[in-house]
Amino acid sequence: MRVITGEARGRKLKTLEGLDVRPTTDRVKEGLFNIIQFDLPCARFLDLFGGSGQIGIEALSRGAEYAVFVDESRAAQQVMKENLQTTGMFQKSKVVSMEAKAFLAGTKERFQIAFLDPPYSKGILQEVLPLVPGVMQPQGLIICEHLKEETLPEQVGSYHLHKIYAYGRIRLSVYREAAD
């Protein structure tokens, strides 16, 4: 796994081991960054289920100002920190050791872009998604990676499902805030 483009282009990233680990494929990652390319420069980015940190690191490499990585797994936190050091992105980031719902309920930080990629088919996305608008800056963007079988709501707070992008069995559901 590598950083695709930007400041840290080509740098190798460590990944977590085990059967529960499911890094975002390069095809989906390229699609994601094509979707958010114009929203990304100078954005505050939330990688809510950080894993190895590859998505948030790619965002920083491509011009995001700052990224917060949230994961309750100590192994994931260690891999994220190592990857942030390797790519030179540590100073523009924060790794938070916390369960996603607790983070969303307690943080005062606000983000322009939030990326959610929790374990598939466990109901976590449907449980956490309604809390995300509370940490977003006006006109933010929420992107959820999920299986095509998972159905997400048409609206979450003031955010409406804007578009769903298909990549085989994987979907990226993009929510944008409704214009006044």
C-alpha positions as CSV (number, residue, x, y, z in Angstrom):
1,M,0.0,0.0,0.0
2,R,1.4,3.4,-1.0
3,V,0.4,7.1,-1.1
4,I,-0.9,7.6,-4.7
5,T,-0.1,11.3,-5.3
6,G,0.9,14.6,-3.7
7,E,3.5,15.6,-1.3
8,A,4.1,12.0,0.0
9,R,3.7,10.3,-3.3
10,G,5.1,6.8,-3.5
11,R,5.8,6.4,0.2
12,K,5.0,2.9,1.4
13,L,2.4,2.5,4.2
14,K,2.2,-0.2,6.8
15,T,-1.0,-2.1,7.2
16,L,-2.7,-3.9,10.0
17,E,-2.6,-7.7,10.0
18,G,-5.6,-10.0,10.5
19,L,-8.9,-11.1,9.1
20,D,-10.8,-8.0,10.3
21,V,-8.6,-5.7,8.3
22,R,-9.9,-4.4,5.0
23,P,-7.9,-1.6,3.5
24,T,-9.6,0.6,1.0
25,T,-8.6,-0.6,-2.5
26,D,-6.7,1.7,-4.8
27,R,-9.7,1.8,-7.2
28,V,-12.0,3.0,-4.5
29,K,-9.3,5.4,-3.1
30,E,-8.8,7.0,-6.5
31,G,-12.5,7.3,-6.9
32,L,-12.8,9.0,-3.5
33,F,-10.2,11.5,-4.3
34,N,-11.7,12.3,-7.7
35,I,-14.9,13.1,-5.9
36,I,-13.4,15.4,-3.2
37,Q,-10.5,16.9,-5.2
38,F,-12.0,20.4,-5.3
39,D,-13.1,20.3,-1.6
40,L,-9.7,19.0,-0.3
41,P,-7.3,22.0,-0.5
42,C,-6.8,23.4,3.0
43,A,-9.6,21.3,4.4
44,R,-9.8,19.9,7.9
45,F,-10.3,16.1,7.3
46,L,-11.8,13.5,9.7
47,D,-10.8,9.9,9.1
48,L,-13.3,8.4,11.6
49,F,-12.3,4.7,11.5
50,G,-8.6,5.3,10.7
51,G,-7.2,1.8,10.5
52,S,-3.8,2.3,8.9
53,G,-4.5,5.9,8.2
54,Q,-4.1,5.6,4.4
55,I,-7.1,7.7,3.5
56,G,-6.3,10.6,5.8
57,I,-2.6,10.5,4.9
58,E,-3.6,10.6,1.2
59,A,-5.8,13.6,2.0
60,L,-2.9,15.4,3.7
61,S,-0.6,14.5,0.8
62,R,-3.1,16.0,-1.6
63,G,-3.4,19.3,0.2
64,A,-5.7,18.9,3.3
65,E,-4.5,21.3,6.0
66,Y,-5.1,19.0,9.0
67,A,-6.4,15.5,9.7
68,V,-7.8,13.7,12.7
69,F,-7.6,10.0,12.8
70,V,-9.9,8.2,15.2
71,D,-9.6,4.5,16.1
72,E,-10.1,2.6,19.3
73,S,-7.6,-0.1,18.4
74,R,-4.1,0.3,19.9
75,A,-2.6,-1.6,17.0
76,A,-4.2,0.7,14.5
77,Q,-3.1,3.8,16.4
78,Q,0.5,2.6,16.4
79,V,0.4,1.8,12.6
80,M,-1.2,5.2,11.9
81,K,1.5,7.0,13.9
82,E,4.3,5.1,12.1
83,N,2.7,5.9,8.7
84,L,2.3,9.6,9.6
85,Q,6.0,9.7,10.6
86,T,7.1,7.9,7.4
87,T,5.2,10.3,5.2
88,G,6.2,13.4,7.1
89,M,2.5,14.2,7.9
90,F,2.7,13.8,11.7
91,Q,2.8,17.6,12.4
92,K,-0.5,18.1,10.4
93,S,-2.4,15.4,12.2
94,K,-3.8,14.0,15.4
95,V,-4.4,10.4,16.3
96,V,-7.3,9.9,18.8
97,S,-7.6,6.8,20.9
98,M,-11.4,6.6,21.2
99,E,-14.5,4.9,20.1
100,A,-16.2,6.8,17.2
101,K,-19.4,7.7,18.9
102,A,-17.6,9.0,22.0
103,F,-15.3,11.1,19.8
104,L,-18.3,12.6,17.9
105,A,-20.2,13.3,21.1
106,G,-17.3,15.0,22.8
107,T,-15.1,16.8,20.3
108,K,-15.2,20.6,19.8
109,E,-13.3,20.3,16.5
110,R,-15.1,20.9,13.2
111,F,-14.3,19.4,9.8
112,Q,-14.9,20.2,6.1
113,I,-14.7,16.5,5.1
114,A,-15.5,13.4,7.1
115,F,-14.7,9.9,5.8
116,L,-16.4,6.9,7.5
117,D,-15.3,3.4,6.7
118,P,-16.3,1.2,9.7
119,P,-16.3,-2.6,9.6
120,Y,-18.9,-3.6,7.1
121,S,-22.4,-5.1,7.9
122,K,-22.3,-4.6,11.6
123,G,-24.7,-1.6,11.8
124,I,-21.9,0.7,13.0
125,L,-22.2,3.1,10.0
126,Q,-26.0,3.5,10.6
127,E,-25.4,4.1,14.3
128,V,-22.6,6.6,13.9
129,L,-23.6,8.5,10.8
130,P,-26.4,10.6,12.4
131,L,-23.8,12.1,14.8
132,V,-21.4,13.3,12.1
133,P,-23.3,16.5,11.0
134,G,-22.6,17.8,14.6
135,V,-18.9,18.0,13.9
136,M,-19.1,19.5,10.4
137,Q,-18.4,23.0,9.3
138,P,-21.0,24.7,7.0
139,Q,-21.1,23.2,3.5
140,G,-19.1,20.2,4.6
141,L,-18.9,16.8,2.9
142,I,-19.5,13.4,4.5
143,I,-18.4,10.2,2.6
144,C,-19.3,6.7,3.7
145,E,-17.6,3.6,2.3
146,H,-19.9,0.5,2.6
147,L,-21.1,-2.6,0.9
148,K,-23.8,-2.3,-1.8
149,E,-26.2,-4.3,0.4
150,E,-26.1,-1.7,3.1
151,T,-28.8,1.0,2.9
152,L,-28.1,4.4,4.2
153,P,-30.6,7.2,5.0
154,E,-31.5,9.8,2.4
155,Q,-30.9,12.6,5.0
156,V,-28.7,13.0,8.1
157,G,-29.3,16.2,9.9
158,S,-29.0,19.0,7.3
159,Y,-27.1,16.6,5.0
160,H,-28.8,15.0,2.0
161,L,-27.5,12.0,0.1
162,H,-26.0,13.7,-3.0
163,K,-24.7,10.7,-4.9
164,I,-23.7,7.0,-4.6
165,Y,-20.7,5.8,-6.5
166,A,-20.3,2.1,-7.3
167,Y,-17.0,0.2,-7.3
168,G,-18.0,-3.5,-7.7
169,R,-19.4,-4.5,-4.3
170,I,-18.3,-1.3,-2.6
171,R,-20.2,2.0,-2.6
172,L,-19.2,5.5,-1.7
173,S,-22.2,7.4,-0.5
174,V,-21.6,11.2,-0.5
175,Y,-23.7,13.6,1.6
176,R,-23.7,17.3,1.1
177,E,-25.4,19.9,3.2
178,A,-28.6,21.2,1.7
179,A,-28.4,24.8,0.5
180,D,-30.6,27.3,2.4
